[in-house]
Amino acid sequence: MRSPVPALLLSVCGAVALEAFQFEPGPALPLRPLDVVLVDLDDVGTFDLEDDPTVATPNLDAFRASSARFARAYTTGPVCSASRVSALLGVYSRRQGIGRIIKKGDPNDVEQDAPTLADAFTRAGYRTCKVGKWHLSAGVEYPLEDAPELLGFEFARAVASHNLGATAGAGTYFSWGRIDDGVETVTTEYATAAQARAAREWWLEHEGEPRFLWLSFTAAHAPFHEAPAPYYTGPPTAGDGRLEFESMIEALDDRLGTVLEVLDPCTTLVVVSCDNGSAMPPPPPVPVFAKAGAPGVTELAIETPLYVRGPGIRPGARRQLVSVLDLWATLEELLGLPIPAPTDGVSFAGALVPWSSAPPREWLFAERFFPNYAPELGEPGPAGFNARERAIVRADGWKLRVDETGGAEAFRGLFHLPSDPLELAPVDDPALELELQALLDLFP
């Protein structure tokens, strides 16, 4: 039996929260569960949202101020497909043979019969919808236009099967192939605006029903451009890549605001995260080899924003180590989803609500490898990878990063992140390195 409704809920939202919040799953119960919205930003790092004063994001700033903000949140890899697999399936993407972006015609799709977070919400009686970027299927085992539904979503709106450059149409934010419930068309509606509008409209269509919405913006992923008015009204970017990127973030913030305004904070749990670090490196004095675009699972490539808002969740900073891999386990504990979370994730509900006894994560693993492979044909092993980068990050701030090329070790570094967040000064401590290597050896 799950814990009763915590008293803190009533102090936040009054009696409405008691009527809305349900910890026991099943349609036969009289109480309606919380609505849930997951928002993915694409290639937007913590620096872009919190540290760069030239980027105006009033909606995200307000949301962050009313949320639990995780200062040590990570993806499972520095590429979007791998981290999205981990979020949707609750497992390391290597279990699906995915270590880089999924390209059309790759040797594998995410397995059609794999249990997904969307399946869990459907069984709990929710209406479920995927909006925006997908990038989880290669179109080999099943048609791309049917992928969201085959992996558990009841509805799919304004879906881009891959990065915009690989969809139908001109492959830009101004002409791209969108999928709506299995039908692909070419639209000239600005992609960020189209995705926000589709999310808002679906949400309002199903008012009064339990809803799970996964909104994945393509912004601010390339192709870079100056975002159009009225979504961006700042100064001309003059073709400067970083300024174009920032205009795309500002347009994203503007359109996300139209979605946030229809989400009732007393009945809706909202998570805002990102698939990996920033697409555009921070300006000097950050060294080139430490920037997000550099090879390897560097901090700027895998450390991301994570904000969680909902009834009973106290706003403010959190220092717990968390991963996108942990979303399913956390939602399973908070909501009592009927499909238990897979074992790779660790619930961070204990950092959100006072009644949870979930232990904190002690370490996490991240990786990138090339090429993707079909697990049923056997893992290629280190010698079969063109390149592989792996890292262990421990809760006490120590990190071991190892890069390989063609099966041979090309880089190894032990770093103390609290004093060296950009990983500029490797530490010589053989005993400590052996401790972290033992964890890395769990992922051969």
C-alpha positions as CSV (number, residue, x, y, z in Angstrom):
1,M,0.0,0.0,0.0
2,R,1.4,3.4,-0.9
3,S,1.7,6.3,1.4
4,P,-1.4,8.4,2.0
5,V,-1.6,11.8,0.4
6,P,1.1,13.9,2.1
7,A,-0.1,16.9,4.1
8,L,2.2,19.2,2.1
9,L,0.0,18.7,-0.9
10,L,-2.8,20.5,0.9
11,S,-0.6,23.4,1.9
12,V,0.4,23.9,-1.7
13,C,-2.8,23.6,-3.6
14,G,-5.6,23.2,-1.1
15,A,-8.3,20.6,-1.3
16,V,-7.9,20.4,-5.1
17,A,-4.7,18.5,-4.6
18,L,-6.4,15.8,-2.5
19,E,-9.0,15.3,-5.2
20,A,-6.4,15.1,-8.0
21,F,-3.5,13.2,-6.5
22,Q,-3.7,9.4,-6.5
23,F,-1.0,6.9,-5.4
24,E,-2.8,3.7,-6.2
25,P,-3.1,2.7,-9.9
26,G,-6.2,1.3,-11.6
27,P,-9.3,2.7,-13.4
28,A,-11.6,1.3,-10.7
29,L,-10.4,3.8,-8.1
30,P,-12.6,7.0,-7.8
31,L,-9.7,9.5,-7.6
32,R,-8.2,10.8,-10.7
33,P,-4.4,10.7,-11.0
34,L,-2.1,13.6,-11.6
35,D,-1.7,14.7,-15.2
36,V,2.0,14.4,-16.3
37,V,3.9,16.4,-18.9
38,L,7.5,15.7,-19.9
39,V,9.2,18.5,-21.9
40,D,12.4,17.8,-23.8
41,L,14.6,20.6,-25.1
42,D,17.1,19.7,-27.8
43,D,20.8,20.5,-27.4
44,V,20.2,23.2,-24.8
45,G,22.6,23.2,-21.8
46,T,22.5,24.5,-18.3
47,F,24.8,27.3,-19.3
48,D,22.3,28.5,-22.0
49,L,19.4,28.7,-19.6
50,E,21.0,29.7,-16.3
51,D,24.3,31.4,-16.9
52,D,24.2,33.3,-20.2
53,P,22.7,36.7,-19.5
54,T,22.2,37.4,-23.2
55,V,19.5,34.7,-23.5
56,A,16.0,35.9,-22.4
57,T,13.9,33.0,-21.2
58,P,11.2,34.5,-18.9
59,N,8.9,31.5,-19.0
60,L,11.6,29.0,-18.2
61,D,13.0,31.3,-15.5
62,A,9.6,31.5,-13.8
63,F,9.1,27.7,-14.2
64,R,12.5,27.0,-12.7
65,A,11.7,29.3,-9.8
66,S,8.6,27.3,-8.9
67,S,10.3,23.9,-9.4
68,A,12.8,21.6,-7.8
69,R,16.0,22.3,-9.8
70,F,18.6,19.5,-10.0
71,A,22.1,20.9,-10.2
72,R,23.6,17.5,-10.9
73,A,21.4,16.0,-13.6
74,Y,22.8,13.9,-16.5
75,T,21.9,12.2,-19.6
76,T,23.1,8.6,-20.4
77,G,25.1,9.9,-23.4
78,P,25.9,13.1,-25.4
79,V,23.6,12.2,-28.3
80,C,19.8,12.5,-28.5
81,S,18.8,9.0,-29.6
82,A,20.6,7.3,-26.8
83,S,19.3,9.5,-24.0
84,R,15.7,9.4,-25.4
85,V,15.9,5.6,-25.4
86,S,16.9,5.7,-21.7
87,A,14.0,8.0,-20.9
88,L,11.3,6.1,-22.7
89,L,12.5,2.6,-21.8
90,G,14.1,3.2,-18.4
91,V,17.2,1.2,-19.5
92,Y,20.7,2.0,-20.8
93,S,20.4,2.4,-24.5
94,R,23.2,-0.2,-25.0
95,R,20.5,-2.8,-24.3
96,Q,19.0,-1.7,-27.6
97,G,22.4,-1.4,-29.3
98,I,22.1,2.4,-29.6
99,G,25.1,4.5,-28.7
100,R,24.8,7.3,-31.3
101,I,22.0,9.0,-33.2
102,I,19.7,6.7,-35.1
103,K,19.8,7.2,-38.8
104,K,17.3,6.0,-41.3
105,G,18.3,2.4,-42.4
106,D,20.4,1.7,-39.3
107,P,20.5,-2.0,-38.4
108,N,18.0,-1.8,-35.7
109,D,14.9,0.0,-34.4
110,V,13.9,0.2,-30.7
111,E,12.2,-3.1,-30.2
112,Q,8.5,-2.9,-30.8
113,D,7.6,-5.1,-27.9
114,A,9.9,-3.3,-25.4
115,P,7.9,-2.0,-22.4
116,T,7.8,1.8,-22.5
117,L,6.8,4.6,-20.2
118,A,3.9,5.3,-22.6
119,D,2.7,1.7,-22.0
120,A,2.8,2.2,-18.3
121,F,0.6,5.4,-18.5
122,T,-1.8,3.7,-20.9
123,R,-2.3,0.8,-18.5
124,A,-2.9,3.3,-15.7
125,G,-5.9,4.7,-17.7
126,Y,-4.2,7.8,-19.2
127,R,-4.6,9.3,-22.6
128,T,-1.1,9.5,-24.0
129,C,0.4,11.7,-26.7
130,K,3.9,12.2,-28.2
131,V,4.5,15.7,-29.8
132,G,7.7,16.8,-31.5
133,K,11.0,15.1,-32.2
134,W,11.0,11.3,-32.1
135,H,14.5,10.0,-33.3
136,L,14.0,6.6,-31.8
137,S,13.5,4.4,-34.9
138,A,15.4,3.7,-38.1
139,G,12.4,2.5,-40.1
140,V,13.7,-1.0,-40.5
141,E,11.4,-3.2,-38.4
142,Y,8.3,-1.0,-38.7
143,P,7.3,2.2,-40.6
144,L,8.6,5.5,-39.1
145,E,5.2,7.1,-39.3
146,D,3.7,4.4,-37.0
147,A,6.6,4.3,-34.5
148,P,5.1,6.4,-31.6
149,E,1.9,4.3,-31.6
150,L,3.8,1.0,-31.9
151,L,5.8,2.0,-28.8
152,G,2.9,2.9,-26.7
153,F,1.5,6.3,-27.5
154,E,-2.2,6.6,-28.3
155,F,-1.7,9.9,-30.2
156,A,1.2,11.4,-32.2
157,R,1.1,15.1,-33.2
158,A,3.6,17.3,-35.1
159,V,6.1,14.5,-34.8
160,A,9.5,14.8,-36.6
161,S,10.8,11.3,-37.2
162,H,14.5,12.5,-37.0
163,N,16.4,15.8,-36.9
164,L,14.6,18.2,-39.3
165,G,17.2,17.9,-42.0
166,A,16.4,14.2,-42.3
167,T,12.6,14.6,-42.6
168,A,10.5,15.2,-45.7
169,G,10.3,18.7,-47.2
170,A,13.2,21.0,-47.3
171,G,14.5,19.9,-44.0
172,T,14.4,23.2,-42.2
173,Y,12.4,24.7,-39.4
174,F,10.3,26.4,-42.1
175,S,9.6,23.4,-44.2
176,W,9.7,19.9,-42.7
177,G,8.0,16.5,-42.6
178,R,5.5,16.2,-39.7
179,I,3.6,13.1,-38.6
180,D,0.1,13.3,-37.2
181,D,-1.4,10.0,-36.0
182,G,0.4,8.0,-38.7
183,V,0.1,10.4,-41.6
184,E,3.1,12.3,-42.8
185,T,2.7,15.7,-44.5
186,V,5.0,18.6,-45.3
187,T,4.3,21.8,-43.4
188,T,5.7,25.3,-43.6
189,E,4.6,26.2,-40.1
190,Y,7.7,27.1,-38.0
191,A,8.6,23.9,-36.2
192,T,8.8,25.3,-32.7
193,A,5.5,27.0,-33.0
194,A,3.8,23.9,-34.6
195,Q,5.0,21.6,-31.8
196,A,3.8,24.0,-29.1
197,R,0.5,24.5,-30.8
198,A,-0.1,20.7,-31.3
199,A,0.7,20.1,-27.6
200,R,-1.6,22.8,-26.3
201,E,-4.5,21.8,-28.6
202,W,-4.2,18.1,-27.7
203,W,-4.1,19.0,-24.0
204,L,-7.2,21.1,-24.2
205,E,-9.0,18.4,-26.3
206,H,-8.7,15.9,-23.5
207,E,-9.5,18.2,-20.6
208,G,-11.1,16.2,-17.8
209,E,-9.2,13.0,-18.6
210,P,-5.9,11.8,-17.1
211,R,-3.2,12.9,-19.6
212,F,0.4,12.0,-20.3
213,L,2.1,14.3,-22.8
214,W,5.6,14.0,-24.0
215,L,6.6,17.2,-25.7
216,S,10.0,17.1,-27.4
217,F,11.0,20.3,-29.1
218,T,13.4,20.1,-32.0
219,A,14.8,23.5,-30.9
220,A,17.5,24.5,-30.5
221,H,19.1,21.7,-32.6
222,A,20.6,22.6,-36.0
223,P,20.0,23.8,-38.7
224,F,20.7,27.1,-36.9
225,H,18.9,30.2,-38.0
226,E,17.4,33.5,-36.7
227,A,14.0,32.6,-35.2
228,P,11.2,34.6,-36.8
229,A,8.9,37.2,-35.3
230,P,6.7,37.2,-33.3
231,Y,8.4,34.4,-31.4
232,Y,11.8,36.2,-31.4
233,T,12.0,40.0,-31.5
234,G,15.6,40.5,-30.5
235,P,18.4,42.1,-32.5
236,P,19.5,40.6,-35.9
237,T,21.8,37.7,-35.5
238,A,23.8,38.5,-38.7
239,G,24.5,34.8,-39.4
240,D,26.4,34.3,-36.1
241,G,26.0,30.7,-35.1
242,R,25.8,31.4,-31.3
243,L,23.4,34.3,-31.7
244,E,21.2,32.3,-34.1
245,F,21.2,29.5,-31.5
246,E,20.2,31.9,-28.7
247,S,17.3,33.3,-30.8
248,M,16.0,29.8,-31.3
249,I,16.1,29.3,-27.5
250,E,14.2,32.6,-27.0
251,A,11.5,31.5,-29.5
252,L,11.3,28.1,-27.7
253,D,10.8,29.9,-24.4
254,D,8.1,32.0,-26.0
255,R,6.1,29.1,-27.4
256,L,6.7,26.9,-24.3
257,G,5.0,29.6,-22.4
258,T,1.8,29.0,-24.3
259,V,1.8,25.4,-23.2
260,L,2.7,26.1,-19.6
261,E,-0.2,28.5,-19.2
262,V,-2.8,25.7,-19.7
263,L,-1.2,23.3,-17.2
264,D,-2.8,23.5,-13.8
265,P,0.1,23.4,-11.2
266,C,-2.2,21.9,-8.6
267,T,-3.1,18.8,-10.8
268,T,-0.1,18.5,-13.1
269,L,3.4,17.1,-12.6
270,V,5.7,18.8,-15.1
271,V,9.3,17.8,-15.9
272,V,11.6,19.9,-18.1
273,S,14.8,18.3,-19.2
274,C,17.2,18.1,-22.2
275,D,18.5,15.3,-24.3
276,N,22.2,16.4,-23.9
277,G,24.4,19.4,-23.5
278,S,24.5,22.6,-25.5
279,A,24.9,22.4,-29.3
280,M,26.8,25.7,-29.3
281,P,29.8,25.9,-27.0
282,P,30.0,28.7,-24.5
283,P,32.1,31.7,-25.5
284,P,35.7,32.2,-24.2
285,P,37.4,31.7,-21.8
286,V,36.1,28.1,-21.9
287,P,38.8,26.1,-23.6
288,V,37.9,24.4,-27.0
289,F,38.7,20.9,-25.8
290,A,36.3,21.3,-22.8
291,K,33.3,22.5,-24.8
292,A,30.1,20.5,-25.4
293,G,30.9,19.9,-29.1
294,A,34.2,18.2,-28.3
295,P,34.4,14.4,-28.5
296,G,33.8,12.4,-25.4
297,V,31.3,12.3,-22.5
298,T,32.5,15.6,-21.0
299,E,30.5,17.5,-18.4
300,L,29.3,20.1,-20.9
301,A,28.1,17.3,-23.1
302,I,26.2,15.1,-20.6
303,E,25.2,17.4,-17.7
304,T,21.8,19.0,-18.4
305,P,19.0,21.1,-16.9
306,L,16.3,19.2,-15.0
307,Y,13.4,21.0,-13.4
308,V,10.4,19.3,-11.7
309,R,7.2,21.1,-10.7
310,G,4.1,19.6,-9.1
311,P,1.8,19.6,-6.0
312,G,3.7,18.8,-2.9
313,I,7.1,19.5,-4.4
314,R,9.1,22.2,-2.7
315,P,10.9,24.6,-5.0
316,G,14.6,25.0,-4.7
317,A,18.0,23.6,-5.6
318,R,18.8,19.9,-5.2
319,R,22.3,18.4,-5.1
320,Q,21.4,14.7,-5.6
321,L,22.9,12.9,-8.5
322,V,20.2,12.0,-11.0
323,S,19.9,10.7,-14.6
324,V,17.3,10.9,-17.3
325,L,17.4,7.1,-16.9
326,D,15.6,7.6,-13.5
327,L,12.5,9.3,-14.8
328,W,10.4,6.1,-15.1
329,A,11.5,4.8,-11.7
330,T,10.6,8.2,-10.1
331,L,7.2,8.5,-11.8
332,E,6.5,4.8,-10.9
333,E,7.0,5.7,-7.2
334,L,5.2,9.0,-7.3
335,L,2.1,7.7,-9.2
336,G,2.1,4.0,-8.7
337,L,2.3,3.1,-12.4
338,P,1.1,-0.5,-13.0
339,I,4.2,-1.5,-15.1
340,P,7.1,-1.4,-12.7
341,A,10.1,0.6,-13.8
342,P,13.0,-1.4,-15.3
343,T,15.9,-1.9,-13.0
344,D,18.5,0.4,-14.6
345,G,16.9,3.5,-13.2
346,V,16.9,4.8,-9.6
347,S,14.0,6.8,-8.2
348,F,14.8,10.3,-7.1
349,A,11.3,10.8,-5.5
350,G,13.1,11.2,-2.2
351,A,14.4,14.5,-3.5
352,L,10.9,15.7,-4.4
353,V,8.5,14.6,-1.6
354,P,9.1,14.1,2.1
355,W,7.4,10.8,2.4
356,S,9.6,8.9,-0.1
357,S,12.2,6.6,1.3
358,A,14.0,6.1,-2.0
359,P,17.8,6.0,-1.5
360,P,19.8,8.5,-3.6
361,R,21.9,7.4,-6.6
362,E,25.5,6.8,-5.7
363,W,27.0,6.9,-9.2
364,L,25.9,7.0,-12.8
365,F,27.2,5.8,-16.2
366,A,27.2,7.6,-19.5
367,E,28.6,6.5,-22.9
368,R,28.7,7.1,-26.6
369,F,29.8,4.5,-29.2
370,F,29.9,4.0,-32.9
371,P,28.3,2.2,-34.8
372,N,24.9,1.2,-33.5
373,Y,24.3,-2.5,-33.7
374,A,21.5,-5.1,-33.5
375,P,21.7,-6.8,-30.0
376,E,20.2,-10.0,-31.3
377,L,23.2,-10.4,-33.6
378,G,25.6,-10.0,-30.6
379,E,27.4,-7.1,-29.2
380,P,30.4,-6.1,-31.3
381,G,32.7,-5.7,-28.3
382,P,35.3,-2.9,-27.9
383,A,37.3,-4.0,-30.9
384,G,34.2,-3.7,-33.1
385,F,33.5,-0.1,-32.2
386,N,35.0,2.6,-34.4
387,A,35.0,4.8,-31.3
388,R,33.7,4.5,-27.7
389,E,33.7,7.0,-24.8
390,R,32.6,6.0,-21.3
391,A,32.4,7.8,-18.0
392,I,31.5,7.1,-14.4
393,V,30.4,10.0,-12.2
394,R,30.2,9.4,-8.5
395,A,28.0,11.2,-6.0
396,D,31.1,12.6,-4.2
397,G,32.1,14.5,-7.3
398,W,34.8,12.1,-8.7
399,K,34.7,11.2,-12.4
400,L,36.6,8.7,-14.5
401,R,36.5,9.2,-18.3
402,V,37.9,6.7,-20.8
403,D,37.9,7.1,-24.6
404,E,38.7,4.3,-27.0
405,T,39.3,4.2,-30.8
406,G,39.3,0.9,-32.7
407,G,39.4,-1.0,-29.4
408,A,42.6,0.8,-28.2
409,E,42.5,3.3,-25.3
410,A,43.0,6.8,-26.5
411,F,42.4,8.9,-23.4
412,R,42.0,8.3,-19.7
413,G,41.4,10.9,-17.0
414,L,40.3,11.0,-13.4
415,F,38.7,14.4,-12.4
416,H,37.4,16.1,-9.2
417,L,34.4,17.9,-10.6
418,P,33.7,20.3,-7.6
419,S,37.2,21.8,-8.1
420,D,37.5,21.2,-11.8
421,P,34.1,21.2,-13.5
422,L,35.5,21.6,-17.0
423,E,37.8,18.5,-16.6
424,L,41.0,20.5,-17.3
425,A,43.3,18.9,-14.7
426,P,43.4,15.1,-14.4
427,V,44.2,13.8,-11.0
428,D,46.9,11.1,-10.3
429,D,45.3,8.8,-7.7
430,P,45.8,5.2,-8.7
431,A,43.8,3.7,-5.8
432,L,40.8,6.0,-6.4
433,E,41.0,5.3,-10.1
434,L,40.8,1.6,-9.5
435,E,37.6,2.1,-7.5
436,L,35.9,3.9,-10.4
437,Q,37.4,1.5,-12.9
438,A,35.6,-1.3,-11.1
439,L,32.3,0.5,-11.8
440,L,33.2,1.1,-15.4
441,D,34.0,-2.6,-15.8
442,L,30.3,-3.2,-15.2
443,F,29.8,-1.8,-18.8
444,P,32.3,-3.7,-21.0
